[in-house]
Amino acid sequence: MSEIYTNHKGQSFELTMWDEVKKDCGYIDNNKGYIYGCHPIDEEGQIIDCNWFKTNDQRINFLNNFEGI
């Protein structure tokens, strides 16, 4: 199940895991090991980009240092 996260700058993100997407979409691959999803959300509530990371630490770093698109 994905969740919404808001960082210290007030920017929102949808957080998800590859296994969820894989199951929901019927994929059979492992996304080359990129399993931690982080998708920025704009002011209107729309996902504006899709980002995948191999570790949760990489994803957290992205969340805390996001400068916008």
PyMOL Python script that loads the backbone (N, CA, C, O; Angstrom):
from pymol import cmd

cmd.read_pdbstr("""\
ATOM      1  N   MET A   1       0.844  -1.173   0.000  1.00  0.00           N
ATOM      2  CA  MET A   1       0.000   0.000   0.000  1.00  0.00           C
ATOM      3  C   MET A   1       0.891   1.237   0.000  1.00  0.00           C
ATOM      4  O   MET A   1       1.794   1.353   0.828  1.00  0.00           O
ATOM      5  N   SER A   2       0.644   2.143  -0.909  1.00  0.00           N
ATOM      6  CA  SER A   2       1.425   3.373  -0.950  1.00  0.00           C
ATOM      7  C   SER A   2       0.922   4.334   0.123  1.00  0.00           C
ATOM      8  O   SER A   2      -0.203   4.224   0.612  1.00  0.00           O
ATOM      9  N   GLU A   3       1.787   5.272   0.469  1.00  0.00           N
ATOM     10  CA  GLU A   3       1.424   6.269   1.466  1.00  0.00           C
ATOM     11  C   GLU A   3       1.913   7.637   0.998  1.00  0.00           C
ATOM     12  O   GLU A   3       2.797   7.732   0.148  1.00  0.00           O
ATOM     13  N   ILE A   4       1.331   8.686   1.558  1.00  0.00           N
ATOM     14  CA  ILE A   4       1.736  10.045   1.245  1.00  0.00           C
ATOM     15  C   ILE A   4       2.647  10.537   2.362  1.00  0.00           C
ATOM     16  O   ILE A   4       2.333  10.403   3.545  1.00  0.00           O
ATOM     17  N   TYR A   5       3.774  11.107   1.967  1.00  0.00           N
ATOM     18  CA  TYR A   5       4.761  11.640   2.907  1.00  0.00           C
ATOM     19  C   TYR A   5       4.981  13.110   2.571  1.00  0.00           C
ATOM     20  O   TYR A   5       5.066  13.473   1.398  1.00  0.00           O
ATOM     21  N   THR A   6       5.072  13.954   3.591  1.00  0.00           N
ATOM     22  CA  THR A   6       5.382  15.368   3.396  1.00  0.00           C
ATOM     23  C   THR A   6       6.696  15.668   4.103  1.00  0.00           C
ATOM     24  O   THR A   6       6.842  15.404   5.297  1.00  0.00           O
ATOM     25  N   ASN A   7       7.657  16.225   3.357  1.00  0.00           N
ATOM     26  CA  ASN A   7       8.973  16.504   3.944  1.00  0.00           C
ATOM     27  C   ASN A   7       8.969  17.820   4.717  1.00  0.00           C
ATOM     28  O   ASN A   7       7.939  18.489   4.812  1.00  0.00           O
ATOM     29  N   HIS A   8      10.126  18.188   5.269  1.00  0.00           N
ATOM     30  CA  HIS A   8      10.247  19.387   6.093  1.00  0.00           C
ATOM     31  C   HIS A   8      10.037  20.676   5.304  1.00  0.00           C
ATOM     32  O   HIS A   8       9.856  21.736   5.904  1.00  0.00           O
ATOM     33  N   LYS A   9      10.056  20.610   3.975  1.00  0.00           N
ATOM     34  CA  LYS A   9       9.811  21.780   3.132  1.00  0.00           C
ATOM     35  C   LYS A   9       8.343  21.888   2.726  1.00  0.00           C
ATOM     36  O   LYS A   9       7.962  22.812   2.007  1.00  0.00           O
ATOM     37  N   GLY A  10       7.510  20.935   3.189  1.00  0.00           N
ATOM     38  CA  GLY A  10       6.091  20.941   2.850  1.00  0.00           C
ATOM     39  C   GLY A  10       5.774  20.306   1.511  1.00  0.00           C
ATOM     40  O   GLY A  10       4.651  20.422   1.022  1.00  0.00           O
ATOM     41  N   GLN A  11       6.759  19.627   0.903  1.00  0.00           N
ATOM     42  CA  GLN A  11       6.555  18.956  -0.378  1.00  0.00           C
ATOM     43  C   GLN A  11       6.016  17.552  -0.125  1.00  0.00           C
ATOM     44  O   GLN A  11       6.488  16.855   0.773  1.00  0.00           O
ATOM     45  N   SER A  12       5.028  17.137  -0.918  1.00  0.00           N
ATOM     46  CA  SER A  12       4.401  15.835  -0.747  1.00  0.00           C
ATOM     47  C   SER A  12       4.896  14.826  -1.774  1.00  0.00           C
ATOM     48  O   SER A  12       5.240  15.178  -2.902  1.00  0.00           O
ATOM     49  N   PHE A  13       4.923  13.567  -1.357  1.00  0.00           N
ATOM     50  CA  PHE A  13       5.388  12.467  -2.186  1.00  0.00           C
ATOM     51  C   PHE A  13       4.521  11.241  -1.934  1.00  0.00           C
ATOM     52  O   PHE A  13       4.051  11.014  -0.820  1.00  0.00           O
ATOM     53  N   GLU A  14       4.320  10.462  -2.980  1.00  0.00           N
ATOM     54  CA  GLU A  14       3.728   9.143  -2.808  1.00  0.00           C
ATOM     55  C   GLU A  14       4.890   8.166  -2.655  1.00  0.00           C
ATOM     56  O   GLU A  14       5.788   8.120  -3.496  1.00  0.00           O
ATOM     57  N   LEU A  15       4.865   7.388  -1.579  1.00  0.00           N
ATOM     58  CA  LEU A  15       5.876   6.362  -1.361  1.00  0.00           C
ATOM     59  C   LEU A  15       5.259   5.004  -1.653  1.00  0.00           C
ATOM     60  O   LEU A  15       4.151   4.703  -1.208  1.00  0.00           O
ATOM     61  N   THR A  16       5.983   4.193  -2.400  1.00  0.00           N
ATOM     62  CA  THR A  16       5.483   2.873  -2.747  1.00  0.00           C
ATOM     63  C   THR A  16       6.650   1.908  -2.862  1.00  0.00           C
ATOM     64  O   THR A  16       7.811   2.316  -2.877  1.00  0.00           O
ATOM     65  N   MET A  17       6.335   0.651  -2.942  1.00  0.00           N
ATOM     66  CA  MET A  17       7.335  -0.401  -3.104  1.00  0.00           C
ATOM     67  C   MET A  17       7.089  -1.119  -4.422  1.00  0.00           C
ATOM     68  O   MET A  17       5.946  -1.263  -4.856  1.00  0.00           O
ATOM     69  N   TRP A  18       8.164  -1.566  -5.055  1.00  0.00           N
ATOM     70  CA  TRP A  18       8.060  -2.226  -6.350  1.00  0.00           C
ATOM     71  C   TRP A  18       7.154  -3.454  -6.285  1.00  0.00           C
ATOM     72  O   TRP A  18       6.399  -3.704  -7.225  1.00  0.00           O
ATOM     73  N   ASP A  19       7.212  -4.220  -5.205  1.00  0.00           N
ATOM     74  CA  ASP A  19       6.380  -5.423  -5.097  1.00  0.00           C
ATOM     75  C   ASP A  19       4.895  -5.107  -5.244  1.00  0.00           C
ATOM     76  O   ASP A  19       4.143  -5.906  -5.803  1.00  0.00           O
ATOM     77  N   GLU A  20       4.465  -3.941  -4.745  1.00  0.00           N
ATOM     78  CA  GLU A  20       3.060  -3.536  -4.894  1.00  0.00           C
ATOM     79  C   GLU A  20       2.722  -3.260  -6.356  1.00  0.00           C
ATOM     80  O   GLU A  20       1.705  -3.726  -6.871  1.00  0.00           O
ATOM     81  N   VAL A  21       3.589  -2.496  -7.014  1.00  0.00           N
ATOM     82  CA  VAL A  21       3.370  -2.165  -8.423  1.00  0.00           C
ATOM     83  C   VAL A  21       3.413  -3.440  -9.265  1.00  0.00           C
ATOM     84  O   VAL A  21       2.583  -3.644 -10.152  1.00  0.00           O
ATOM     85  N   LYS A  22       4.380  -4.280  -8.974  1.00  0.00           N
ATOM     86  CA  LYS A  22       4.546  -5.546  -9.693  1.00  0.00           C
ATOM     87  C   LYS A  22       3.269  -6.392  -9.601  1.00  0.00           C
ATOM     88  O   LYS A  22       2.793  -6.932 -10.600  1.00  0.00           O
ATOM     89  N   LYS A  23       2.737  -6.493  -8.400  1.00  0.00           N
ATOM     90  CA  LYS A  23       1.517  -7.279  -8.184  1.00  0.00           C
ATOM     91  C   LYS A  23       0.312  -6.641  -8.878  1.00  0.00           C
ATOM     92  O   LYS A  23      -0.440  -7.319  -9.578  1.00  0.00           O
ATOM     93  N   ASP A  24       0.135  -5.328  -8.678  1.00  0.00           N
ATOM     94  CA  ASP A  24      -1.021  -4.616  -9.243  1.00  0.00           C
ATOM     95  C   ASP A  24      -1.035  -4.618 -10.767  1.00  0.00           C
ATOM     96  O   ASP A  24      -2.100  -4.678 -11.382  1.00  0.00           O
ATOM     97  N   CYS A  25       0.152  -4.552 -11.378  1.00  0.00           N
ATOM     98  CA  CYS A  25       0.248  -4.432 -12.834  1.00  0.00           C
ATOM     99  C   CYS A  25       0.575  -5.751 -13.533  1.00  0.00           C
ATOM    100  O   CYS A  25       0.576  -5.822 -14.762  1.00  0.00           O
ATOM    101  N   GLY A  26       0.851  -6.787 -12.754  1.00  0.00           N
ATOM    102  CA  GLY A  26       1.148  -8.082 -13.343  1.00  0.00           C
ATOM    103  C   GLY A  26       2.551  -8.205 -13.916  1.00  0.00           C
ATOM    104  O   GLY A  26       2.805  -9.071 -14.753  1.00  0.00           O
ATOM    105  N   TYR A  27       3.471  -7.342 -13.470  1.00  0.00           N
ATOM    106  CA  TYR A  27       4.844  -7.425 -13.947  1.00  0.00           C
ATOM    107  C   TYR A  27       5.531  -8.657 -13.358  1.00  0.00           C
ATOM    108  O   TYR A  27       5.137  -9.146 -12.299  1.00  0.00           O
ATOM    109  N   ILE A  28       6.546  -9.149 -14.039  1.00  0.00           N
ATOM    110  CA  ILE A  28       7.284 -10.307 -13.523  1.00  0.00           C
ATOM    111  C   ILE A  28       8.742  -9.970 -13.203  1.00  0.00           C
ATOM    112  O   ILE A  28       9.448 -10.783 -12.606  1.00  0.00           O
ATOM    113  N   ASP A  29       9.193  -8.785 -13.592  1.00  0.00           N
ATOM    114  CA  ASP A  29      10.600  -8.422 -13.363  1.00  0.00           C
ATOM    115  C   ASP A  29      10.803  -7.841 -11.963  1.00  0.00           C
ATOM    116  O   ASP A  29       9.846  -7.626 -11.219  1.00  0.00           O
ATOM    117  N   ASN A  30      12.071  -7.593 -11.622  1.00  0.00           N
ATOM    118  CA  ASN A  30      12.393  -7.030 -10.308  1.00  0.00           C
ATOM    119  C   ASN A  30      12.815  -5.565 -10.396  1.00  0.00           C
ATOM    120  O   ASN A  30      13.376  -5.034  -9.438  1.00  0.00           O
ATOM    121  N   ASN A  31      12.558  -4.899 -11.524  1.00  0.00           N
ATOM    122  CA  ASN A  31      12.878  -3.485 -11.734  1.00  0.00           C
ATOM    123  C   ASN A  31      14.376  -3.219 -11.523  1.00  0.00           C
ATOM    124  O   ASN A  31      14.771  -2.152 -11.053  1.00  0.00           O
ATOM    125  N   LYS A  32      15.185  -4.200 -11.877  1.00  0.00           N
ATOM    126  CA  LYS A  32      16.652  -4.113 -11.768  1.00  0.00           C
ATOM    127  C   LYS A  32      17.108  -3.751 -10.362  1.00  0.00           C
ATOM    128  O   LYS A  32      18.155  -3.127 -10.187  1.00  0.00           O
ATOM    129  N   GLY A  33      16.328  -4.141  -9.363  1.00  0.00           N
ATOM    130  CA  GLY A  33      16.693  -3.882  -7.972  1.00  0.00           C
ATOM    131  C   GLY A  33      16.220  -2.554  -7.421  1.00  0.00           C
ATOM    132  O   GLY A  33      16.426  -2.263  -6.243  1.00  0.00           O
ATOM    133  N   TYR A  34      15.591  -1.746  -8.255  1.00  0.00           N
ATOM    134  CA  TYR A  34      15.048  -0.464  -7.784  1.00  0.00           C
ATOM    135  C   TYR A  34      13.671  -0.735  -7.190  1.00  0.00           C
ATOM    136  O   TYR A  34      12.685  -0.851  -7.917  1.00  0.00           O
ATOM    137  N   ILE A  35      13.611  -0.833  -5.868  1.00  0.00           N
ATOM    138  CA  ILE A  35      12.378  -1.289  -5.225  1.00  0.00           C
ATOM    139  C   ILE A  35      11.672  -0.233  -4.376  1.00  0.00           C
ATOM    140  O   ILE A  35      10.520  -0.423  -3.985  1.00  0.00           O
ATOM    141  N   TYR A  36      12.356   0.880  -4.087  1.00  0.00           N
ATOM    142  CA  TYR A  36      11.764   1.927  -3.252  1.00  0.00           C
ATOM    143  C   TYR A  36      11.299   3.087  -4.126  1.00  0.00           C
ATOM    144  O   TYR A  36      12.116   3.827  -4.672  1.00  0.00           O
ATOM    145  N   GLY A  37       9.992   3.240  -4.255  1.00  0.00           N
ATOM    146  CA  GLY A  37       9.437   4.291  -5.097  1.00  0.00           C
ATOM    147  C   GLY A  37       9.153   5.560  -4.325  1.00  0.00           C
ATOM    148  O   GLY A  37       8.751   5.523  -3.163  1.00  0.00           O
ATOM    149  N   CYS A  38       9.369   6.691  -4.992  1.00  0.00           N
ATOM    150  CA  CYS A  38       9.126   8.006  -4.404  1.00  0.00           C
ATOM    151  C   CYS A  38       8.681   8.925  -5.526  1.00  0.00           C
ATOM    152  O   CYS A  38       9.472   9.245  -6.413  1.00  0.00           O
ATOM    153  N   HIS A  39       7.433   9.350  -5.500  1.00  0.00           N
ATOM    154  CA  HIS A  39       6.857  10.108  -6.601  1.00  0.00           C
ATOM    155  C   HIS A  39       6.375  11.475  -6.110  1.00  0.00           C
ATOM    156  O   HIS A  39       5.395  11.552  -5.370  1.00  0.00           O
ATOM    157  N   PRO A  40       7.059  12.563  -6.519  1.00  0.00           N
ATOM    158  CA  PRO A  40       6.642  13.904  -6.107  1.00  0.00           C
ATOM    159  C   PRO A  40       5.216  14.226  -6.569  1.00  0.00           C
ATOM    160  O   PRO A  40       4.778  13.802  -7.639  1.00  0.00           O
ATOM    161  N   ILE A  41       4.512  14.984  -5.735  1.00  0.00           N
ATOM    162  CA  ILE A  41       3.126  15.371  -6.004  1.00  0.00           C
ATOM    163  C   ILE A  41       3.062  16.899  -6.049  1.00  0.00           C
ATOM    164  O   ILE A  41       3.612  17.572  -5.178  1.00  0.00           O
ATOM    165  N   ASP A  42       2.392  17.442  -7.064  1.00  0.00           N
ATOM    166  CA  ASP A  42       2.278  18.900  -7.185  1.00  0.00           C
ATOM    167  C   ASP A  42       1.154  19.444  -6.300  1.00  0.00           C
ATOM    168  O   ASP A  42       0.486  18.695  -5.587  1.00  0.00           O
ATOM    169  N   GLU A  43       0.961  20.763  -6.363  1.00  0.00           N
ATOM    170  CA  GLU A  43      -0.039  21.440  -5.528  1.00  0.00           C
ATOM    171  C   GLU A  43      -1.463  20.972  -5.814  1.00  0.00           C
ATOM    172  O   GLU A  43      -2.347  21.099  -4.967  1.00  0.00           O
ATOM    173  N   GLU A  44      -1.677  20.429  -7.014  1.00  0.00           N
ATOM    174  CA  GLU A  44      -3.016  19.966  -7.401  1.00  0.00           C
ATOM    175  C   GLU A  44      -3.235  18.489  -7.061  1.00  0.00           C
ATOM    176  O   GLU A  44      -4.286  17.929  -7.372  1.00  0.00           O
ATOM    177  N   GLY A  45      -2.247  17.861  -6.424  1.00  0.00           N
ATOM    178  CA  GLY A  45      -2.380  16.470  -6.026  1.00  0.00           C
ATOM    179  C   GLY A  45      -2.017  15.457  -7.099  1.00  0.00           C
ATOM    180  O   GLY A  45      -2.324  14.272  -6.964  1.00  0.00           O
ATOM    181  N   GLN A  46      -1.362  15.916  -8.171  1.00  0.00           N
ATOM    182  CA  GLN A  46      -0.987  15.029  -9.273  1.00  0.00           C
ATOM    183  C   GLN A  46       0.471  14.594  -9.146  1.00  0.00           C
ATOM    184  O   GLN A  46       1.339  15.404  -8.819  1.00  0.00           O
ATOM    185  N   ILE A  47       0.738  13.314  -9.404  1.00  0.00           N
ATOM    186  CA  ILE A  47       2.112  12.826  -9.433  1.00  0.00           C
ATOM    187  C   ILE A  47       2.795  13.449 -10.646  1.00  0.00           C
ATOM    188  O   ILE A  47       2.274  13.386 -11.759  1.00  0.00           O
ATOM    189  N   ILE A  48       3.962  14.049 -10.427  1.00  0.00           N
ATOM    190  CA  ILE A  48       4.646  14.757 -11.506  1.00  0.00           C
ATOM    191  C   ILE A  48       5.930  14.071 -11.968  1.00  0.00           C
ATOM    192  O   ILE A  48       6.537  14.498 -12.950  1.00  0.00           O
ATOM    193  N   ASP A  49       6.351  13.017 -11.276  1.00  0.00           N
ATOM    194  CA  ASP A  49       7.556  12.291 -11.665  1.00  0.00           C
ATOM    195  C   ASP A  49       7.562  10.957 -10.941  1.00  0.00           C
ATOM    196  O   ASP A  49       6.898  10.793  -9.918  1.00  0.00           O
ATOM    197  N   CYS A  50       8.316  10.003 -11.475  1.00  0.00           N
ATOM    198  CA  CYS A  50       8.463   8.689 -10.838  1.00  0.00           C
ATOM    199  C   CYS A  50       9.946   8.432 -10.613  1.00  0.00           C
ATOM    200  O   CYS A  50      10.748   8.498 -11.544  1.00  0.00           O
ATOM    201  N   ASN A  51      10.294   8.142  -9.384  1.00  0.00           N
ATOM    202  CA  ASN A  51      11.681   7.895  -9.018  1.00  0.00           C
ATOM    203  C   ASN A  51      11.773   6.582  -8.257  1.00  0.00           C
ATOM    204  O   ASN A  51      10.954   6.301  -7.382  1.00  0.00           O
ATOM    205  N   TRP A  52      12.772   5.783  -8.594  1.00  0.00           N
ATOM    206  CA  TRP A  52      12.981   4.490  -7.948  1.00  0.00           C
ATOM    207  C   TRP A  52      14.408   4.414  -7.437  1.00  0.00           C
ATOM    208  O   TRP A  52      15.338   4.889  -8.089  1.00  0.00           O
ATOM    209  N   PHE A  53      14.577   3.812  -6.261  1.00  0.00           N
ATOM    210  CA  PHE A  53      15.875   3.716  -5.601  1.00  0.00           C
ATOM    211  C   PHE A  53      16.120   2.291  -5.131  1.00  0.00           C
ATOM    212  O   PHE A  53      15.182   1.540  -4.863  1.00  0.00           O
ATOM    213  N   LYS A  54      17.402   1.928  -5.035  1.00  0.00           N
ATOM    214  CA  LYS A  54      17.757   0.579  -4.593  1.00  0.00           C
ATOM    215  C   LYS A  54      17.729   0.444  -3.073  1.00  0.00           C
ATOM    216  O   LYS A  54      17.541  -0.656  -2.553  1.00  0.00           O
ATOM    217  N   THR A  55      17.914   1.552  -2.360  1.00  0.00           N
ATOM    218  CA  THR A  55      17.880   1.490  -0.895  1.00  0.00           C
ATOM    219  C   THR A  55      16.930   2.543  -0.345  1.00  0.00           C
ATOM    220  O   THR A  55      16.666   3.560  -0.988  1.00  0.00           O
ATOM    221  N   ASN A  56      16.427   2.286   0.843  1.00  0.00           N
ATOM    222  CA  ASN A  56      15.560   3.259   1.494  1.00  0.00           C
ATOM    223  C   ASN A  56      16.353   4.509   1.870  1.00  0.00           C
ATOM    224  O   ASN A  56      15.799   5.608   1.860  1.00  0.00           O
ATOM    225  N   ASP A  57      17.635   4.365   2.200  1.00  0.00           N
ATOM    226  CA  ASP A  57      18.469   5.528   2.510  1.00  0.00           C
ATOM    227  C   ASP A  57      18.558   6.476   1.316  1.00  0.00           C
ATOM    228  O   ASP A  57      18.510   7.693   1.491  1.00  0.00           O
ATOM    229  N   GLN A  58      18.685   5.936   0.114  1.00  0.00           N
ATOM    230  CA  GLN A  58      18.714   6.770  -1.089  1.00  0.00           C
ATOM    231  C   GLN A  58      17.394   7.512  -1.258  1.00  0.00           C
ATOM    232  O   GLN A  58      17.372   8.690  -1.615  1.00  0.00           O
ATOM    233  N   ARG A  59      16.298   6.812  -0.997  1.00  0.00           N
ATOM    234  CA  ARG A  59      14.977   7.442  -1.124  1.00  0.00           C
ATOM    235  C   ARG A  59      14.814   8.562  -0.093  1.00  0.00           C
ATOM    236  O   ARG A  59      14.316   9.637  -0.427  1.00  0.00           O
ATOM    237  N   ILE A  60      15.224   8.325   1.143  1.00  0.00           N
ATOM    238  CA  ILE A  60      15.117   9.344   2.189  1.00  0.00           C
ATOM    239  C   ILE A  60      15.965  10.564   1.840  1.00  0.00           C
ATOM    240  O   ILE A  60      15.539  11.699   2.055  1.00  0.00           O
ATOM    241  N   ASN A  61      17.155  10.335   1.307  1.00  0.00           N
ATOM    242  CA  ASN A  61      18.006  11.442   0.883  1.00  0.00           C
ATOM    243  C   ASN A  61      17.309  12.275  -0.194  1.00  0.00           C
ATOM    244  O   ASN A  61      17.345  13.505  -0.153  1.00  0.00           O
ATOM    245  N   PHE A  62      16.678  11.604  -1.154  1.00  0.00           N
ATOM    246  CA  PHE A  62      15.927  12.293  -2.200  1.00  0.00           C
ATOM    247  C   PHE A  62      14.790  13.128  -1.594  1.00  0.00           C
ATOM    248  O   PHE A  62      14.600  14.286  -1.968  1.00  0.00           O
ATOM    249  N   LEU A  63      14.044  12.544  -0.668  1.00  0.00           N
ATOM    250  CA  LEU A  63      12.922  13.249  -0.030  1.00  0.00           C
ATOM    251  C   LEU A  63      13.381  14.516   0.676  1.00  0.00           C
ATOM    252  O   LEU A  63      12.739  15.563   0.582  1.00  0.00           O
ATOM    253  N   ASN A  64      14.488  14.409   1.377  1.00  0.00           N
ATOM    254  CA  ASN A  64      14.963  15.535   2.186  1.00  0.00           C
ATOM    255  C   ASN A  64      15.666  16.613   1.365  1.00  0.00           C
ATOM    256  O   ASN A  64      15.817  17.742   1.832  1.00  0.00           O
ATOM    257  N   ASN A  65      16.096  16.282   0.155  1.00  0.00           N
ATOM    258  CA  ASN A  65      16.850  17.237  -0.664  1.00  0.00           C
ATOM    259  C   ASN A  65      16.157  17.601  -1.968  1.00  0.00           C
ATOM    260  O   ASN A  65      16.775  18.204  -2.846  1.00  0.00           O
ATOM    261  N   PHE A  66      14.889  17.246  -2.109  1.00  0.00           N
ATOM    262  CA  PHE A  66      14.159  17.515  -3.338  1.00  0.00           C
ATOM    263  C   PHE A  66      14.051  19.014  -3.584  1.00  0.00           C
ATOM    264  O   PHE A  66      13.643  19.760  -2.694  1.00  0.00           O
ATOM    265  N   GLU A  67      14.409  19.456  -4.777  1.00  0.00           N
ATOM    266  CA  GLU A  67      14.372  20.880  -5.133  1.00  0.00           C
ATOM    267  C   GLU A  67      13.223  21.216  -6.076  1.00  0.00           C
ATOM    268  O   GLU A  67      13.068  22.373  -6.467  1.00  0.00           O
ATOM    269  N   GLY A  68      12.434  20.248  -6.438  1.00  0.00           N
ATOM    270  CA  GLY A  68      11.320  20.491  -7.354  1.00  0.00           C
ATOM    271  C   GLY A  68      11.723  20.206  -8.791  1.00  0.00           C
ATOM    272  O   GLY A  68      12.891  19.978  -9.105  1.00  0.00           O
ATOM    273  N   ILE A  69      10.715  20.228  -9.649  1.00  0.00           N
ATOM    274  CA  ILE A  69      10.951  19.920 -11.071  1.00  0.00           C
ATOM    275  C   ILE A  69      10.776  21.180 -11.888  1.00  0.00           C
ATOM    276  O   ILE A  69      10.928  21.150 -13.109  1.00  0.00           O
TER     277      ILE A  69
END
""", "prot")
cmd.dss("prot")
cmd.show_as("cartoon", "prot")
cmd.util.cbc("prot")
cmd.orient("prot")
